[in-house]
Amino acid sequence: MFRCLQAVDACKHCDTPFIINNIMYTHDDRIVATLDAGGTNLVFGAMRGCEFIADPVTIPSCGDNLDRCMESIVNGFTTIFNLYEEKPTAISFAFPGPASYKEGIVGGYLPNFPAFRDGVALGPFLEEKFGVPVFINNDGDLFAFGEATAGIMPEINSKVAALGGSRVYRNLLGYTFGTGFGIGEVIDGRLNLGNNSCVETFCIPSSVDNSIMAEDYVAIRAIVREYARLEPAAPQGLTPKDICDIADGKREGNSEAARESFRIFGAAAGDAMATAVTLTDSLLVIGGGLTGAARHFMPSLLQALRSTVKTINGEQVKRVQMEVFDLDDDEQLGRFALGDARLLKVYGSERTVTYDPMKRTGIAISKLGASKAISIGAYTYALSQLDAAQAE
């Protein structure tokens, strides 16, 4: 049985494992049962080696009725478990917050799962029911971890090495653009869950109006609202895809207003992301349904990341202290990979060392897509937790 036991170490100060050298679980033969918990349907699956190995099992969520919802969850996982002679090693999935994820307790304001509002010990319940470890996390966290372990971060590190660069990147911020403005944070290869499973930027004041939270300008509703504001004659029921088509001239409408809607979106996103990347010195990856319109929002997003602020004396200071590269652009990726490396002679010696004074970061669109990255994140998180516990 192939297992990446050598790939995992445990932090001495917390119980969250981290991946060493971006070794992935793409050849691991253990099975992990997964769940995509949507407001309408619960979609169950199983992964092996970072790939789905079962057709999805879809059951209505019944999120307003606790008994029916719990029955649906049990029935879904039972179906998955019965597919294999070898029992799945763990259950791992994303569930909407708020939640005490470490304890496996879901509760609070959950519009799609009102029956969970007073708190449900979902993780402990499933552990008792199926006899395997259960890991529940926020979807933004699992998106970032999936991209860090089997997505954009190993891809960028591989490309940097192939282009002759020597740096290895281990910090990543994963953002999802969709119904909300989600974030996950991987630091030194380890998923940062904070003290409260509450690493967020959605509530940062928006650059558009600092009395309004950023998410209200960085979500599906923002694109629709801003287009309607700029084009009062717009028909009801337009989607961001419709507005993107208008911006591209593929659909009748106000193309200038459509492009401006995405520009506002990108500027607000970039402003919030600038604060986060300044604090974490990370690479950035974006996923979610709105990335199909990246050509319309990326210019203003990058402009915000590359913007300046003034000192009290009027001096211009970079908002982000690193050079920001678009890693989906081959020319920029080449400059990012090589930086400004040069040989530096050691004082009083003939020995030389490599010196690269260029501080830099980069941003890319997810190649996996948010859904698959979240599932891979759930898979690799569960296995890394199990391996870290075994290594103790």
SULMO-V452868 format. One record per backbone hydrogen bond with DSSP energy under -0.5 kcal/mol. NH is the residue of the N-H (numbers start at 1). CO is the residue of the C=O. If there is no record, write none. Layout:
[[NH | CO] [NH | CO]]
This chain:
[[3 | 1] [5 | 3] [7 | 4] [8 | 5] [9 | 18] [11 | 16] [14 | 11] [17 | 15] [18 | 9] [19 | 189] [20 | 7] [23 | 20] [28 | 25] [29 | 2] [32 | 47] [33 | 90] [34 | 45] [36 | 43] [37 | 35] [37 | 94] [38 | 36] [38 | 41] [42 | 59] [43 | 36] [43 | 41] [44 | 42] [44 | 57] [45 | 34] [47 | 32] [48 | 51] [49 | 28] [49 | 30] [51 | 48] [53 | 46] [54 | 46] [57 | 44] [58 | 56] [59 | 42] [61 | 40] [65 | 62] [69 | 65] [70 | 66] [71 | 67] [72 | 68] [73 | 69] [74 | 70] [75 | 71] [76 | 72] [77 | 73] [78 | 74] [79 | 75] [80 | 76] [81 | 77] [82 | 78] [83 | 80] [84 | 81] [87 | 85] [89 | 31] [90 | 31] [91 | 133] [92 | 33] [93 | 135] [94 | 35] [95 | 137] [100 | 105] [101 | 99] [103 | 100] [104 | 100] [104 | 101] [105 | 100] [106 | 104] [106 | 120] [107 | 98] [108 | 117] [110 | 108] [113 | 110] [115 | 63] [116 | 113] [117 | 114] [119 | 116] [120 | 106] [122 | 120] [123 | 104] [125 | 121] [126 | 122] [127 | 123] [128 | 124] [129 | 125] [130 | 126] [131 | 127] [133 | 89] [135 | 91] [136 | 101] [137 | 93] [142 | 138] [143 | 139] [144 | 140] [145 | 141] [146 | 142] [147 | 143] [148 | 144] [149 | 145] [150 | 146] [151 | 147] [153 | 147] [154 | 147] [155 | 151] [156 | 152] [157 | 153] [158 | 154] [159 | 155] [160 | 156] [161 | 157] [162 | 158] [163 | 159] [164 | 161] [165 | 160] [172 | 186] [173 | 283] [174 | 172] [174 | 184] [175 | 173] [175 | 285] [176 | 182] [177 | 287] [178 | 176] [178 | 180] [182 | 176] [182 | 180] [184 | 174] [186 | 172] [187 | 185] [187 | 190] [189 | 170] [190 | 187] [191 | 17] [192 | 185] [193 | 191] [197 | 193] [198 | 193] [200 | 198] [204 | 201] [206 | 209] [206 | 212] [212 | 209] [214 | 204] [215 | 202] [216 | 213] [217 | 214] [218 | 214] [218 | 215] [220 | 178] [222 | 219] [223 | 219] [224 | 220] [225 | 221] [226 | 222] [227 | 223] [228 | 224] [229 | 225] [230 | 226] [231 | 227] [234 | 231] [238 | 235] [243 | 239] [244 | 240] [245 | 241] [246 | 242] [247 | 243] [248 | 244] [249 | 246] [250 | 245] [251 | 245] [255 | 253] [258 | 254] [259 | 255] [260 | 256] [261 | 257] [262 | 258] [263 | 259] [264 | 260] [265 | 261] [266 | 262] [267 | 263] [268 | 264] [269 | 265] [270 | 266] [271 | 267] [272 | 268] [273 | 269] [274 | 270] [275 | 271] [276 | 272] [277 | 273] [278 | 274] [279 | 275] [280 | 276] [281 | 277] [283 | 171] [284 | 362] [285 | 173] [286 | 364] [287 | 175] [290 | 177] [291 | 288] [292 | 289] [293 | 290] [294 | 291] [296 | 293] [297 | 293] [298 | 294] [301 | 297] [302 | 298] [303 | 299] [304 | 300] [305 | 301] [306 | 302] [307 | 304] [309 | 317] [311 | 315] [314 | 311] [317 | 309] [319 | 307] [320 | 305] [321 | 319] [323 | 359] [325 | 323] [325 | 361] [327 | 325] [327 | 363] [329 | 326] [330 | 328] [333 | 329] [334 | 330] [335 | 331] [336 | 332] [337 | 333] [338 | 334] [339 | 335] [341 | 338] [342 | 355] [344 | 353] [346 | 351] [349 | 346] [353 | 344] [355 | 342] [357 | 340] [359 | 357] [361 | 323] [363 | 325] [364 | 284] [366 | 286] [373 | 369] [374 | 370] [375 | 371] [376 | 372] [377 | 373] [378 | 374] [379 | 375] [380 | 376] [381 | 377] [382 | 378] [383 | 379] [384 | 380] [385 | 381] [386 | 382] [387 | 383] [388 | 384] [389 | 385] [390 | 386] [391 | 387] [392 | 388] [392 | 389]]
